[in-house]
Amino acid sequence: MKELSAYHCFGGQQRRFSHTSSSLNCDMTFSVFLPPQAKQQKLPVLYWLSGLTCNDENFVLKAGAQRYASKQGFILVMPDTSPRGEGVPDAADGAYDLGLGASFYVNATQEPWAEHYRMYDYIVNELPALLAEHFPVDPARASIAGHSMGGHGALTLGLRNPQLYTSVSAFSPICSSINSPWGQKALASYLGENKNDWLPYDALALLENSQHCPPILIDQGEADEFLSEQLHPELFEQACEKKSREGTPYPVTLRRHPGYDHSYFFIATFIGEHIAFHAQHLA
């Protein structure tokens, strides 16, 4: 690994690194916040997955999460949102919702994406192993969170790997990629036209076919410009209610907030509550 930057922050350190990824066949960057407690002991880790057009620094600079992570004794890990660099394909027309910054956290199977776009493997396997080698993380106490496309990633990774993530939270997530124009475009490109191949990356389908799930907190702004067309939290909520009627209560909390949009102002307002939510389950 190569350290790119390091800053003192709320008694800890905000650091950024690059490394060569075997999953993605390119160099990757990620950011880590180490609270002051990291000097003495292994700590819980919270992974944050960002949304379309973002990289590993958006959350670092805009969310204000370090204050709360320092208080709770959390390590925060912010990976990039896609592979990047020379030879990594991008959307031919430069569209923001495909290619660079728009991985949808899948393992692509279609050309030209398959060689590099394996973000699912990177987040679930490679990055945790790298962190365990270099930082005082406790792998048995890990949670995952995200925003928009990253909220989709947090929900799908959390539902597919409940043994790895103690809790899951999301701001304005794409709750059903199959019913989202963003998701339809990305999944068709990365995985092909067979929609059965999309199901492992659709949070709604995963919930409907699961036997249990980790505790989940979702916050959704009611003034979100993407709410009705892209996000569909009502479908996720209906699936949870159906599970409950069938006798399998699911620990999912969906909160709606009048006036809030899709921006980091929304995230900054409630990120402290999300970290407190994870703290309840990572103690």
Secondary structure, 3 states (H helix, E strand, C coil): CEEEEEEEECCEEEEEEEEEECCCCEEEEEEEEECHHHHCCCEEEEEEECCCCCCCHHHHHHCCHHHHHHHHCCEEEEECCCCCCCCCCCCCCCCCCCECCECCCCECCCCCCCCCCEHHHHHHHHHHHHHHHHCCEEEEEEEEEEECHHHHHHHHHHHHCCCCCCCEEEECCCCCHHHCHHHHHHHHHHHCCCHHHCHHHCHHHHHHCCCCCCCEEEEEECCCCCHHHHHCHHHHHHHHHHHHHCCCCCCEEEEEECCCCCCHHHHHHHHHHHHHHHHHHHC
